[in-house]
Each structure stands twice: as structure tokens, then as C-alpha cells.
Amino acid sequence: MTLVALLALVGCGKKDTSSAPAKGAEATKTTAKGAPQGEDEQAEKEKPLKPIDRGMLGAFKALPKNFDSATNPGTPAKIRLGQMLYFDKRLSRSGTISCNSCHDLNKFGVDYESTSPGHDKKLGGRNSPTVFNAAGHFRQFWDGREPDVEAQAKGPVLNPVEHGLKDAAEVEKILSNIPGYVAMFQRAFPEDGDKAITFDNFGKAVGAFERRLVTPAPWDSFLAGDDKALTQSQKIGARLFVETGCVACHNGALLGGRTYQKLGKVKPWPRAADEGRKTVTGKAEDRHLFKVPSLRNVAKTMPYFHDGKTMELREAVQLMAIHQLGKKLGEDEVKLIESFLESLTGQISERLTRRPTLPASKGVKEGMDKDAAPTKAKVVKRKAPKKRADVVPKAPPSPDDAPPPPLPPADHVPPPPEK
């Protein structure tokens, strides 16, 4: 190799003045996106991209098998009851809304809407986040107003826009009029005897079910030592994710869900009407504070942010870099980080995502209640971008999963699908 070639390779050669830029422009070059860059910054960007080093993984952890609770042990009877309650539309004013309506387990726990319609079609004020892995968050809701999924499960049921029920007594009355639930509550909460149907126990049952909604992903295999679990682009994207500074907020097993952060920390957020946690605490210093969302399954849980107004993941990445870190990422950098984020897409057992057969209402023959009858899971195409898959990848059944739903009677003829 000639000396000139060597100098050029290491960036120390003399500049070629034969095609020098016009006066006043010597200190700038152009990136692929057309943004002017200083020579030092451009040289930094032109360094060979390297995959993440295992020494950079200290801020991350693999997902646990379940998000167990010492105060709400997940017994099989309680988990099974919680799964039924999660899918039951009778727990709403119009009989048309269940937990699964806004947090659809066959759509990665979301509904692909900016904000979700409630029992009378009115829209909620914030985007419905995914329920998968939510039990691992340090607080619940965007503003952190509830401590755990047991408390969170009770909120929407009494929300006038969402399920629209009046109070705990109305919830308990509905459940008490479904004979199958009376027996199931007693099995799930034997210590409460014939007083097992309470609103608190409703929350505990749903919470126990949600604590099973864990989605291990290729990223977890990589953290466990499997270098082949990620593609080269994903490994490079992971390094960029760390070096750009995203890891400051998105860390731990969930890559988020551990702290509050001000939205627009470096540069003011363009959509600032929602004051975030201030609506809970009333404190001026909590204005625009939101819980940092988990990035698990983020490539499948659009739209993004509390207002659900950002549809594309690459746009979300760029907005975060600009407003939280004060950085402008190049197009290739965004693509690589997006590739890494796709490695966080996980799997869950089909037994937990399948709508079970629900107990019939009082006075209705078992198998004839349209509100209790099982329905075949529908795959609904989400809004753009079209390249995303709509349905949660199914993992092989696990013996630790809740027992499969009972089969309908042999002479049972399923009703036509709900419209």
C-alpha cells in the first residue's frame, strides 16, 4: 500500500483542493439526508459501524418467566377466572366493550387506534398502551396514577367513557347474576367463601392473568449468550441505541417502564396540550412528565406516544432523538435502530390469547348465551405501514400455561359471528 493510500485510509491525508468547495463552505459536508455536518462530525459518522459489544449490555436484563406478585399469587383458578373476565363484554354499560376491545391480545395488546372508543363510541383521551409485559412496569397508566395491574384493571370498568359502569356494586351485581362466575370466584378466592365476588377480587383475578402476558424475544436469547439470535443489522442498531443515549431511559428487562421523564426534555414537544402527570399530582414540576413506555414489541404496537399521533416507528425514533437527546439521526442510523427494536418482538402462548368460553348469564342455557359464546379470533389488518404483521407470533404450548378452555357441548351450534 502506498503512503498516500495509507494516509487517506486513516483520514490523515491532505485534502484534495482540485474540487474544493466555494469559500465559506470548507467546514461542511453533506450526509445522506442532506444535513450539513462539520468535518469532525462527518468523519465520526463515516467510521465503520460495529455490532454491540457484550460489555455494553449491563443496562439490560432478560424478561422473567412471569411477573409474579407476593400480594396476589397467581393460582391456576385465579388466572383462568382473570382470562374470562378480560374477555367479557357484559362488564360494560352497553355490553359491547371488554378489556380485550382496546388491548387486543391478537394485535400485540393494542387496537391500532390513536385513542380508543368506549361503550358509547366516545373516544378516550390517551392512547391505549399494550397490555403485554405491563405487569412489569413500576406504575400503571401514562401518568402513573395506579401502582399495579390489579388496581389498573378496575379503572376502565368505572370510567364513564370506557366501560361506563357506575360503581363497584354494579360490577358485583353483574358478576353475581352469572352462576358460573359465582363458583369460579369461590374457587379462586376460597378464603372469602360465599363473599368471594368483590370488585377488589375482580382486579386481582384480571391482574393475575395479565402477569402471565410475558413475551420473550430474540433479544432475550441474545442476552443469554446466543450470538445468532440477532442479525448483524440488529446488533449494530443495538450499539447505536446505546451510544446515541436511548438507553438512559429505555433500560432494564422492559427497556422502559421504570421511570417518569419529561416529554420534550431538550426541545419542546410540539403537541403539549396534555400535561401528563401534573393531572394526577397537581404539581407544576410534573407538567409533561409521562411514564417511559417499554419498548417490548414496539415494532408492532403503533401508533406511538400518549396521544397516538405518530404512526411510523422510524418517525418515533427520530422524534425521541431530537426532543429528548437533542440529536438529529441520519436515515441509515434510524433504520439500524429500528432493526434492533424489531428484535424486541416476542411470542406468547396461544392459550392465553384465545377467547375462552364464558359462563352463561342467569336464566340462559349454557352454550346459548351470545355474550358468553367463544368466537374465532379475527385477524384485522392494521393501518399503514402494511409490512408489519398483525398477529402475535404463537409459541408452542407450555405445560405452565393456564388450562385450555372447555369444549362446548357436542350438540352446540355456534351462533353467527358478532358484527
N, C-alpha and C positions, 0 to 999 in steps of 0.2 A: 504494500500500500504506500502511495506517495505521501510525502509530508503534507501537501495541500489537502489531499483527501482526508488524511487523519485529522487535521485541524478542522476541516469542515464537519467531520463526524462528531467531534466533541463540542462544536459550537464556538471554537476559538479563532477561526479563520477570519481574514479581513473581509469586510463587506464588499460585495460587487457593486461598484459605482457606475457600471455601464448602463444600468437601468434604474438609477437612483430615483426615489420619489421626489415630487416637487418640493421646494423649500417650504418648511413648516410642517411637513408630514413625515420627517425622517423617523420620529419616535413611535410611529404607529404602524400596525399591520392589520390584517382583516382575518377574522375567524370564519368558519364555515357558515355561521349565522350572519356574518356581515358586521359584527360589532367590533369597533376599533379596540386594539389591545396594545399596551406598551410592549417593547421588545422583551423585557424580562418576563412579563406575564405570558407573552406568546410562547417564549422558549419553554416556560414551565409546562404549558398546555401540550407542547409537542413532545414531551418526554414519553418514552414507551409506557403504555398502560400495563400495570401489573395486577395480578389477582390478589385478593386479600391474603394477608399473612395470618397464620393461626395465632400469632402473638397479638393480633388486633381484635380478637374475639372475646376479650374479657368482659365487655359490657353486655354480653348476650347470654341467655340461658335457653335450654330446650324446654318445650312445653311439658308440664306434668301430665300424667295419665288422666286425672280428673282434678277439678278444683274443689277438693273436699272442705267441709266446714265442721269445726269442732262443735258448734252450737246447733247444727242441723244435719246430722248424719244421714247419708243417702241410702236408705234401705231399699231393697227391690220394690216393696209395696208402695213406698213414698214416691220413688222415681216413676213407677208405672202410672200412679194417680196424677202426678205432675204432667206427664206427657199427655194424658187425656184432657186435663184442664187447659193445657196450652193450645189445643186444637178446638176447644168447644165454643162455638159461636153463641150458644144460649146465654153466655155470660156477657151480654151486651144489650143495650136498650132495644135495638132493632132485631136482634138475633142474627146479625149478619157479620159481626166482627169477632175475631179471636186474636190471641197473641200472634198466631201464625199469619194473620192477614197482613200485618206490617213487617213482621220478622219471619218471612217465609223460609222455612228450612230447605226447600228445594231451590232457593235462589240465594244461597250463601247467607241466609238470615236477614235479608233486606227485601224491599219491594221495588227498587229501582225508581222510586218517586222522589222528587225533591223534598216534599213533605207529604205525609200520608193522610188519606181520607178516613174519617171516623164513621160512627154508626149512622149519622145523617148526611154523610158525604162532605161535611165541612173539613177543611184541611188543618192539620196541626201546625204549630209554629216553628218546629225544627225538624231536621231530617231524622228518620228512624235509623239508628245505627245497627249494625249486625249483632245478633244475639250470640253467635259463636265466639267462644272464649271470653265472653263478657263477665263471667263469674270471677275471672282473674283480675279484673280491674280494681283499683283501690277505692273507687267510688263509682256510683251509677248515675246515668243521665249526663248530658253535655255539661251541665252546670254543677254536677256532683252533689245534688241535693239528697240522695239516698246512699246509705252505706254499703248495701249489698243487693244481690239479685232477689233475695227473699222480700226485701222492702220494695224494690223496684217493681216486682210483679204486681203489687197491689195498686200502684199509682195509676196506670192507664185504665184499669177497670172502673175507677171512680172519676176519671177525668171526663168532664161534660162533653168534650169534643171527640174523645176516643171511644171507649165502650159506653160511657154515659149512664152507668148505674148510680143510684142516689147515694147509697151508703153501704157499710159493711152488712147491716141487717138485710138489705135486699139481696146481696150476694149469697148470704147464708140461706135465705128463703128459697132462692132458685136451686141451690145445691140440695137442700133438704127435700125438695119435690122430685128429685131424681133418685129412685130407690137404689140403683146401683152405686151411686156416689156415697150414700149413707154407709153401706157396707165397706166400700173401699177406704173411706176416711177412717173408719174404725180399725181396719187392718193396718193402715199407715200410721195411725196415732193411737195405739192401743191404750196408752196411759190416760187418754181422755174419755174412754168409754163411749157412752151414748151422746156425749157432748163434743165429739171429735170434729164436727163441721163448724169451723170458725173461719173468719176471714184471715186471721194470722196463719192458721194451718193451710189455707189455700196458698198463701205466699210461700210457706215452707215447702209445700209439695212442688209448686212450679219451680222454685229455686233449686230444689234437689235435682230436678230434671235438667235444668239449664247448666248445672255444674258438670254434667256429662257431655256437654256440647263442646268438645275439645277437638281441634283439627291439626294433628301433627302433619308436617310438611317436609319437602326435601331439605329445607333449611335445618330442620332438627336432625336429620340424618347427617348432614354436613358437620353440624356442631358435635355430633357423636363420633366424628372421625372418618366418615365416608367422603373422601375427596371427589368421588364420581357422582355424588348426589346433585351437584350443581354444574351447570355448563361453564365454560370459560368466561362467557359474557356476564353471567350471573356473579361469578367470583370477582371479576373486575368491577362490576357495578356495586358489589358489597364494599369493596375498598373505597370507591368514590363516595358511597353513602357515609362511611366513617370519616374520611378525610374532609369531606365538604362540611361536616358538622351536624348532619341529621341525627347522629347517634346521641347527641346531647339530650334530646328529648325522647327519641324513639329507641329505647334500650330494654334490657330485661327479656324475659320469656315472650312477652307480647309485643315487643318493640313499640312500647307506648302504654297508655292506661295506668301510669304510675304517678303522674303529677298534673298540676294545672300550669298553663302557660298563657301569656297574653298574646292574643292573635294580632299580629302587626307589631311585633316586638321591636323591629328595626325600622321598618317602613310602614306607615299607617295602612291598615286593611281597608280596601275600597268599599266593602259592604259592612258598615259599622253600626247599623240600627240596633242589632241585638247586643245588649250589654253583658251577656254571659252570666258569670257567677254573681255579679252585682245584684241580679234579680232575686237571688236567694239570701245574700248576706246584707244587702243594702249599703255595703262599704264602697266608697269611691275607688279604693285601690284594687277592688275586684272587677272593675269595669273592663270588659273584653277578655276576662280570664275564662278559659274553657279547659275541660279535661283533655289532655293529649290523647287522641284516639290510638288504639292499637293498629298496627299495620298488617296484622294477620289477615290473609285473604283480601287485601286491599285492592288487588287487581280485579276482583270480582264484585266489589261492594260499592260501586258507583251509584248515585252521584256523591260528591265529596263535600266535606266540611258541614258545619252545623246547619247551614241554610240549604244544602243540597244543590247549589247552583253551578258547581263545576263537574262536568260530565267526564272529561278525559283525565286519566291518571297522569299523563305527561304534563298537562297543564297544572295539575295539583302540585306536582313535584317542583315545577318552575315557580309557582306562586309561593311555596314554602321557602325556597331558596332566597327569593327576593325579599319577602316581607319578614321572615324570621331570622335570616342569616345575612341579609344584605349582599347576596351574591347573584350574579347572572350566569346561569349554566348554559353551555353550548348544547346544541341539538344532540350531538353524539353522547355527551355526558348524561343528558336526560334519558336517552334511550337505554344506556347501560344501567342506570339506577332503576329504571322501570323494569329491566330484565331481572335485576336482583329481587325486586319486590314481587315478581311473579313466582319466585322460589318460596314465597310465604303462603302460597295457595295450598291448603291442606285437604284432608279427607276425613269423613266421618261415616260411621256405620249407618246403613240404610234403615236399620231397625229404629233408630232414633228420629229419622226424618220422615218416616212413613206415618200418615194419619191413621190412628188406631180406630177400632170400632168403639164408639162411646156408649155409655149406658143410656137406655131409653128413658124418656120422661114418664112421670107417673100417669098411669091410665093408657099408655101406648104399648102395644105388643112389641116385645123385643124383636128387633130387626125391621120394624115398620116405621121407626121414627126417622124422618128425613134429616133431622138435625144431628142424629147420632150415627147414621149410616156412614160407612167408610167410603171414601172417594179415591179414585185412581189419581195419583199425583200428576199434575199438569205441568208441562214444561212451557213456560211463557217466554217468548223472545223479548229480551230487554231492548232498551233504546241503544243507539249508537254508542260505542263502536261495535260493529257486527262481529268482529273477530273473536270476541270474548265468548266463552262457554257459559251457558245459563244454569247448568245443573251441577250441584256439588258432586265431585268425584266420589264414588262409593268404594269404601274399603271393605275387605272381606269381613263377614260377621265375626264378632268376638264373643266368647262364652261369658265375658263380663258384662255384656250389654243387657239391658232390660229384656225380659222375656218377650217373645213375639206376640202380636195381638191375636186374640182368639178368632177362630174362623166363624163366619156367620152360619146359621142353621142350614142344613142340607137343602131345605125347601125354600130358602130365602131367595127372592128375586130382587137384585139391587135396583133402587129407584133410578130414574134418569139423572144424569149429572146436573148439579146446580148451575143455573145460568148466572 
